Amino acid sequence: MSYTIAVQVFQTNQNAFFDVVEKTVFRNGTWAETNGTHVLTMGGSGTSGSLRFVAGTGENFIVTLGVHNYKPWGDIVTKLDPASQTGVVITPQYYESEWGGSPVQARVDARWKTLSSYEVTRDGRKYAFKYTVTDGNNLKVNIVIG
């Protein structure tokens, strides 16, 4: 059973503008964009995708969103090393090695928590996501950068 996650991005603090610079998928999925909405399509439960954001200030973060055990989930990783912590590196870290990932336990734990909302503040900036539709196969989530 396939899933889509429609992602809206809101930037509430005007002192930096974040661009999506990378979109990645773990296993069976694709990203598209329609009218400013990023849409992740996945072949079934057990996969995810990430959006990596970078601002002209050098600030950067990744939001990973997916479906695990038929429940939506997400996580945010901030203060990335741009040379070594890209979406291609971070996204598979949410999965145990039998699924082809290079697991990082904190990321695996985040996936198992199946959080439908999460926020973190780093260096005075707030990063958050919240699923606005959590049931069915056509999920929706807002990312807020404050």
Order of alpha helices (4+ residues) and beta strands (2+ residues): beta-beta-beta-beta-beta-beta-beta-alpha-alpha-beta-beta-beta
